[in-house]
């Protein structure tokens, strides 16, 4: 407490400005001098500016940083968890009610027990909605209990004055509306709050019982404590009634904090001690704060102030530690305060008006008493938040664990019964399946023959589609020439052009393939289906032919082949090259020359051995990839006198590299040699002719030429890509035929199986029951996991909010 006083004194006297340095050189000496040498008004005036700056920061802290937010967050969390518990209980009860139709799995007693949990959880949720932090104020008559509550609420709500002011219990709690009202015990009538004096004032003619309760509902937005779910209970003086047990049983058992308000001008009485002795017997270690109110009276006798304060402090600590034994000495020192509630209330009323708080001072030393009251509020908030979380929510958390644990145990028992029942049904199904399989033996021969026929037809279709698609690929240039969309080399238009060209190629190839193959393939498939129908028709008993004739009939719609080419994705990587390239340029001529030499050399290289498949002999042409870094070995060829292929390769590479890296120097050297050899006139003529050819080709590089070049590049690219999917497309078409014939054969087989209708129906019933049982098992596992999840959530809640307490 001494450290706190020193800190308070330094705050009050250490920021008075440059002009006050000599008078306020030290905190303690300055306060002593002000007590003896300054009047109350001059002291308040000299420190008002500094005090306002301090109290504004302390009084108007963010509500999010308040210790009371621990309770608010814990209440929200436990409500969220119980919302999940309620949802889980309702889901489980609905599921159990559905299972109750089968008495072998769930009996009536279990169903009723599950339904009882719904009401229990709903009742707990209702209690949680009403749970709040409750503080009860006790003391002798006229000790200032109502004034303390008013000071904490920052507004005069409860009547206070001389005599028996409070004649009954008054409970102040927050309301969501904007208007204040009150309700008497046993009545739902809402009365205007101005009538509180007529109901609670001891001077009123209408007397209320000392143990009766008046509930005052005050707007939450007008007080941060009410907004944080704090409820204040004001009581009559402990000296006006002997029914202390009734008071405690009716109003105190759920209180989180007790505040004993003493009169600092006298000592603690026997009645006050007796009341809290009774409280400590009924409650385990109650949280008790002791306020020595009216401490402003000590300012009249400053020479006895410290001795009186020490005497009161010692007696209060002894009362808490030795008599009640509810705290140790260190904790007790933090629970005893010396305040002036009336002075604090007046200061806060002045603050609400926009005035400095020192205008509400009653006596000298206001700042110290005011800070003492704020320190009490801070420690009170910490204590009540911790206590309320533990007392209000620990029991609910344990009950939630109990509910989820009991339900999980019951679900385990139901799961075991379903497992036994499912195994029994599975055995019945196995026996019935063996009986059905015996009747299907006669179909095995027909099935083998039909599978072989389907296999042969599938191979035939694959071969035909592959051959037709290859032929269409070779005619791809004709199809692309038929595409007449306007061409423009601009990038945006070119992208649309390519997209439309891809669609044209895909549509054209599909149409051509359908025209060449669809009719023949449809006839082959229909012929195979007719043969299947005739063969299976012979297996159906004559008496059932009329019943199943519709199922044995061949499908009326002809089979239609789908050719999935997807040219949009196939040619998506096509990159055109529409830049002008002079055909008689040095680079172009050398590249053409080296290309021809390589083609001649390929004729003399040993041909690759082509392998023939068991079905046909399709020649696979290897794709040659030019290798830049490995020398190409060419055989001697006629037509190039005196130059071996190796020499020619070296010369061509040298020429290309010279053009690429030393084009300018090489051109000058060649021009100089030709100038000396043939003369400048011939050279100029050749240059002019060369330029005319270049100009002609450059002028001929029109939009039409670009379109032809683009289509030629596209044909080469699309041909390469389409050849890559020939096998895939033919396999896809053969798969369609296989699916069509297989589905037809399966349909016919099911028709034959109707001879064993009774067994099949029974088998289906068993399978349906097994599916339901399996689904029930999965749902039970899910519900058990949810129970574990809820228990984990409650464990985390206790760890975060209850265990640290």
ChimeraX attribute file (.defattr): number of C-alpha atoms within 10 A of each C-alpha:
attribute: neighborCount
match mode: 1-to-1
recipient: residues
	/A:1	11
	/A:2	7
	/A:3	8
	/A:4	13
	/A:5	16
	/A:6	14
	/A:7	14
	/A:8	20
	/A:9	21
	/A:10	17
	/A:11	17
	/A:12	21
	/A:13	24
	/A:14	18
	/A:15	16
	/A:16	18
	/A:17	10
	/A:18	7
	/A:19	8
	/A:20	13
	/A:21	13
	/A:22	9
	/A:23	13
	/A:24	21
	/A:25	12
	/A:26	14
	/A:27	18
	/A:28	17
	/A:29	14
	/A:30	18
	/A:31	19
	/A:32	12
	/A:33	12
	/A:34	18
	/A:35	16
	/A:36	9
	/A:37	10
	/A:38	14
	/A:39	12
	/A:40	16
	/A:41	13
	/A:42	10
	/A:43	18
	/A:44	23
	/A:45	12
	/A:46	13
	/A:47	17
	/A:48	18
	/A:49	14
	/A:50	16
	/A:51	20
	/A:52	16
	/A:53	11
	/A:54	14
	/A:55	17
	/A:56	11
	/A:57	10
	/A:58	14
	/A:59	10
	/A:60	9
	/A:61	11
	/A:62	10
	/A:63	13
	/A:64	10
	/A:65	9
	/A:66	16
	/A:67	19
	/A:68	27
	/A:69	17
	/A:70	20
	/A:71	26
	/A:72	19
	/A:73	14
	/A:74	21
	/A:75	22
	/A:76	14
	/A:77	16
	/A:78	22
	/A:79	18
	/A:80	13
	/A:81	20
	/A:82	22
	/A:83	15
	/A:84	15
	/A:85	25
	/A:86	20
	/A:87	14
	/A:88	18
	/A:89	25
	/A:90	17
	/A:91	12
	/A:92	21
	/A:93	20
	/A:94	15
	/A:95	16
	/A:96	23
	/A:97	18
	/A:98	12
	/A:99	17
	/A:100	16
	/A:101	12
	/A:102	10
	/A:103	9
	/A:104	12
	/A:105	17
	/A:106	19
	/A:107	15
	/A:108	11
	/A:109	9
	/A:110	15
	/A:111	18
	/A:112	13
	/A:113	13
	/A:114	21
	/A:115	18
	/A:116	13
	/A:117	20
	/A:118	18
	/A:119	13
	/A:120	15
	/A:121	22
	/A:122	16
	/A:123	12
	/A:124	17
	/A:125	21
	/A:126	12
	/A:127	13
	/A:128	18
	/A:129	12
	/A:130	9
	/A:131	18
	/A:132	24
	/A:133	28
	/A:134	24
	/A:135	24
	/A:136	24
	/A:137	25
	/A:138	24
	/A:139	28
	/A:140	22
	/A:141	22
	/A:142	20
	/A:143	25
	/A:144	27
	/A:145	31
	/A:146	29
	/A:147	26
	/A:148	27
	/A:149	23
	/A:150	23
	/A:151	23
	/A:152	21
	/A:153	20
	/A:154	20
	/A:155	17
	/A:156	18
	/A:157	19
	/A:158	24
	/A:159	15
	/A:160	19
	/A:161	13
	/A:162	9
	/A:163	12
	/A:164	17
	/A:165	23
	/A:166	26
	/A:167	25
	/A:168	22
	/A:169	23
	/A:170	26
	/A:171	22
	/A:172	23
	/A:173	23
	/A:174	23
	/A:175	18
	/A:176	12
	/A:177	12
	/A:178	11
	/A:179	12
	/A:180	18
	/A:181	20
	/A:182	24
	/A:183	19
	/A:184	16
	/A:185	11
	/A:186	9
	/A:187	8
	/A:188	9
	/A:189	11
	/A:190	14
	/A:191	14
	/A:192	13
	/A:193	17
	/A:194	13
	/A:195	12
	/A:196	20
	/A:197	17
	/A:198	15
	/A:199	21
	/A:200	27
	/A:201	23
	/A:202	18
	/A:203	15
	/A:204	13
	/A:205	9
	/A:206	10
	/A:207	14
	/A:208	18
	/A:209	10
	/A:210	18
	/A:211	20
	/A:212	18
	/A:213	23
	/A:214	23
	/A:215	19
	/A:216	27
	/A:217	22
	/A:218	24
	/A:219	18
	/A:220	20
	/A:221	14
	/A:222	14
	/A:223	16
	/A:224	19
	/A:225	21
	/A:226	22
	/A:227	20
	/A:228	22
	/A:229	22
	/A:230	24
	/A:231	22
	/A:232	27
	/A:233	25
	/A:234	25
	/A:235	26
	/A:236	27
	/A:237	23
	/A:238	19
	/A:239	15
	/A:240	13
	/A:241	12
	/A:242	11
	/A:243	12
	/A:244	18
	/A:245	13
	/A:246	11
	/A:247	21
	/A:248	19
	/A:249	12
	/A:250	13
	/A:251	18
	/A:252	21
	/A:253	13
	/A:254	19
	/A:255	24
	/A:256	25
	/A:257	24
	/A:258	22
	/A:259	19
	/A:260	24
	/A:261	26
	/A:262	26
	/A:263	21
	/A:264	22
	/A:265	16
	/A:266	10
	/A:267	13
	/A:268	20
	/A:269	13
	/A:270	9
	/A:271	18
	/A:272	18
	/A:273	17
	/A:274	13
	/A:275	20
	/A:276	23
	/A:277	16
	/A:278	14
	/A:279	22
	/A:280	17
	/A:281	11
	/A:282	15
	/A:283	15
	/A:284	9
	/A:285	13
	/A:286	21
	/A:287	21
	/A:288	24
	/A:289	23
	/A:290	24
	/A:291	28
	/A:292	27
	/A:293	25
	/A:294	21
	/A:295	23
	/A:296	22
	/A:297	16
	/A:298	19
	/A:299	16
	/A:300	11
	/A:301	8
	/A:302	15
	/A:303	10
	/A:304	11
	/A:305	15
	/A:306	11
	/A:307	11
	/A:308	16
	/A:309	16
	/A:310	11
	/A:311	12
	/A:312	22
	/A:313	20
	/A:314	14
	/A:315	13
	/A:316	24
	/A:317	22
	/A:318	16
	/A:319	19
	/A:320	24
	/A:321	17
	/A:322	13
	/A:323	13
	/A:324	18
	/A:325	15
	/A:326	18
	/A:327	19
	/A:328	13
	/A:329	15
	/A:330	10
	/A:331	13
	/A:332	21
	/A:333	16
	/A:334	16
	/A:335	23
	/A:336	22
	/A:337	24
	/A:338	24
	/A:339	25
	/A:340	28
	/A:341	28
	/A:342	23
	/A:343	26
	/A:344	29
	/A:345	25
	/A:346	22
	/A:347	24
	/A:348	25
	/A:349	20
	/A:350	16
	/A:351	18
	/A:352	13
	/A:353	10
	/A:354	9
	/A:355	14
	/A:356	20
	/A:357	26
	/A:358	26
	/A:359	19
	/A:360	20
	/A:361	23
	/A:362	18
	/A:363	18
	/A:364	22
	/A:365	20
	/A:366	26
	/A:367	22
	/A:368	20
	/A:369	24
	/A:370	24
	/A:371	20
	/A:372	20
	/A:373	22
	/A:374	18
	/A:375	16
	/A:376	21
	/A:377	13
	/A:378	15
	/A:379	15
	/A:380	23
	/A:381	21
	/A:382	17
	/A:383	20
	/A:384	23
	/A:385	27
	/A:386	21
	/A:387	22
	/A:388	27
	/A:389	25
	/A:390	22
	/A:391	15
	/A:392	20
	/A:393	23
	/A:394	19
	/A:395	11
	/A:396	20
	/A:397	22
	/A:398	14
	/A:399	15
	/A:400	22
	/A:401	21
	/A:402	13
	/A:403	19
	/A:404	23
	/A:405	17
	/A:406	15
	/A:407	19
	/A:408	20
	/A:409	13
	/A:410	15
	/A:411	20
	/A:412	15
	/A:413	12
	/A:414	20
	/A:415	21
	/A:416	13
	/A:417	14
	/A:418	20
	/A:419	15
	/A:420	12
	/A:421	15
	/A:422	20
	/A:423	13
	/A:424	12
	/A:425	16
	/A:426	15
	/A:427	11
	/A:428	14
	/A:429	18
	/A:430	11
	/A:431	11
	/A:432	15
	/A:433	14
	/A:434	10
	/A:435	12
	/A:436	16
	/A:437	9
	/A:438	9
	/A:439	12
	/A:440	13
	/A:441	9
	/A:442	10
	/A:443	14
	/A:444	10
	/A:445	9
	/A:446	13
	/A:447	16
	/A:448	11
	/A:449	12
	/A:450	20
	/A:451	15
	/A:452	11
	/A:453	14
	/A:454	22
	/A:455	14
	/A:456	11
	/A:457	20
	/A:458	22
	/A:459	17
	/A:460	14
	/A:461	23
	/A:462	21
	/A:463	17
	/A:464	16
	/A:465	24
	/A:466	19
	/A:467	14
	/A:468	16
	/A:469	23
	/A:470	15
	/A:471	12
	/A:472	19
	/A:473	19
	/A:474	12
	/A:475	14
	/A:476	20
	/A:477	17
	/A:478	12
	/A:479	15
	/A:480	18
	/A:481	12
	/A:482	11
	/A:483	13
	/A:484	8
	/A:485	9
	/A:486	11
	/A:487	17
	/A:488	15
	/A:489	14
	/A:490	8
	/A:491	9
	/A:492	9
	/A:493	13
	/A:494	15
	/A:495	13
	/A:496	12
	/A:497	17
	/A:498	20
	/A:499	16
	/A:500	15
	/A:501	20
	/A:502	22
	/A:503	15
	/A:504	17
	/A:505	21
	/A:506	17
	/A:507	16
	/A:508	17
	/A:509	21
	/A:510	17
	/A:511	13
	/A:512	14
	/A:513	19
	/A:514	17
	/A:515	11
	/A:516	14
	/A:517	15
	/A:518	18
	/A:519	14
	/A:520	13
	/A:521	21
	/A:522	16
	/A:523	13
	/A:524	16
	/A:525	21
	/A:526	19
	/A:527	12
	/A:528	18
	/A:529	23
	/A:530	16
	/A:531	14
	/A:532	23
	/A:533	20
	/A:534	13
	/A:535	14
	/A:536	19
	/A:537	19
	/A:538	11
	/A:539	16
	/A:540	19
	/A:541	11
	/A:542	10
	/A:543	8
	/A:544	12
	/A:545	14
	/A:546	10
	/A:547	10
	/A:548	15
	/A:549	12
	/A:550	11
	/A:551	15
	/A:552	23
	/A:553	14
	/A:554	17
	/A:555	13
	/A:556	7
	/A:557	7
	/A:558	13
	/A:559	19
	/A:560	15
	/A:561	18
	/A:562	14
	/A:563	19
	/A:564	13
	/A:565	18
	/A:566	14
	/A:567	20
	/A:568	16
	/A:569	10
	/A:570	16
	/A:571	19
	/A:572	11
	/A:573	9
	/A:574	13
	/A:575	11
	/A:576	15
	/A:577	11
	/A:578	15
	/A:579	7
	/A:580	10
	/A:581	14
	/A:582	14
	/A:583	13
	/A:584	14
	/A:585	12
	/A:586	13
	/A:587	17
	/A:588	13
	/A:589	13
	/A:590	17
	/A:591	15
	/A:592	14
	/A:593	14
	/A:594	18
	/A:595	12
	/A:596	12
	/A:597	19
	/A:598	17
	/A:599	12
	/A:600	16
	/A:601	17
	/A:602	13
	/A:603	10
	/A:604	12
	/A:605	11
	/A:606	7
	/A:607	8
	/A:608	9
	/A:609	8
	/A:610	12
	/A:611	10
	/A:612	11
	/A:613	9
	/A:614	6
	/A:615	9
	/A:616	8
	/A:617	10
	/A:618	11
	/A:619	11
	/A:620	11
	/A:621	8
	/A:622	8
	/A:623	6
	/A:624	6
	/A:625	6
	/A:626	8
	/A:627	8
	/A:628	7
	/A:629	6
	/A:630	7
	/A:631	11
	/A:632	15
	/A:633	13
	/A:634	20
	/A:635	17
	/A:636	17
	/A:637	14
	/A:638	10
	/A:639	7
	/A:640	11
	/A:641	8
	/A:642	9
	/A:643	14
	/A:644	15
	/A:645	20
	/A:646	14
	/A:647	12
	/A:648	16
	/A:649	19
	/A:650	12
	/A:651	15
	/A:652	16
	/A:653	16
	/A:654	12
	/A:655	17
	/A:656	16
	/A:657	12
	/A:658	15
	/A:659	16
	/A:660	11
	/A:661	10
	/A:662	12
	/A:663	13
	/A:664	11
	/A:665	12
	/A:666	14
	/A:667	12
	/A:668	11
	/A:669	11
	/A:670	10
	/A:671	14
	/A:672	13
	/A:673	11
	/A:674	14
	/A:675	15
	/A:676	10
	/A:677	11
	/A:678	10
	/A:679	12
	/A:680	14
	/A:681	10
	/A:682	13
	/A:683	16
	/A:684	12
	/A:685	11
	/A:686	12
	/A:687	12
	/A:688	12
	/A:689	12
	/A:690	14
	/A:691	12
	/A:692	12
	/A:693	15
	/A:694	17
	/A:695	13
	/A:696	11
	/A:697	16
	/A:698	13
	/A:699	9
	/A:700	12
	/A:701	16
	/A:702	11
	/A:703	14
	/A:704	13
	/A:705	12
	/A:706	19
	/A:707	16
	/A:708	14
	/A:709	16
	/A:710	18
	/A:711	19
	/A:712	16
	/A:713	17
	/A:714	22
	/A:715	21
	/A:716	12
	/A:717	17
	/A:718	21
	/A:719	19
	/A:720	13
	/A:721	15
	/A:722	22
	/A:723	15
	/A:724	12
	/A:725	15
	/A:726	20
	/A:727	15
	/A:728	16
	/A:729	20
	/A:730	24
	/A:731	19
	/A:732	18
	/A:733	21
	/A:734	23
	/A:735	16
	/A:736	19
	/A:737	26
	/A:738	20
	/A:739	14
	/A:740	17
	/A:741	24
	/A:742	16
	/A:743	12
	/A:744	19
	/A:745	21
	/A:746	13
	/A:747	15
	/A:748	22
	/A:749	19
	/A:750	12
	/A:751	19
	/A:752	23
	/A:753	17
	/A:754	15
	/A:755	15
	/A:756	13
	/A:757	12
	/A:758	10
	/A:759	15
	/A:760	16
	/A:761	12
	/A:762	14
	/A:763	19
	/A:764	13
	/A:765	13
	/A:766	18
	/A:767	15
	/A:768	12
	/A:769	15
	/A:770	19
	/A:771	13
	/A:772	13
	/A:773	19
	/A:774	15
	/A:775	12
	/A:776	19
	/A:777	19
	/A:778	13
	/A:779	15
	/A:780	21
	/A:781	16
	/A:782	12
	/A:783	21
	/A:784	22
	/A:785	13
	/A:786	17
	/A:787	24
	/A:788	16
	/A:789	13
	/A:790	21
	/A:791	22
	/A:792	13
	/A:793	18
	/A:794	22
	/A:795	16
	/A:796	13
	/A:797	19
	/A:798	21
	/A:799	12
	/A:800	12
	/A:801	20
	/A:802	20
	/A:803	12
	/A:804	9
	/A:805	13
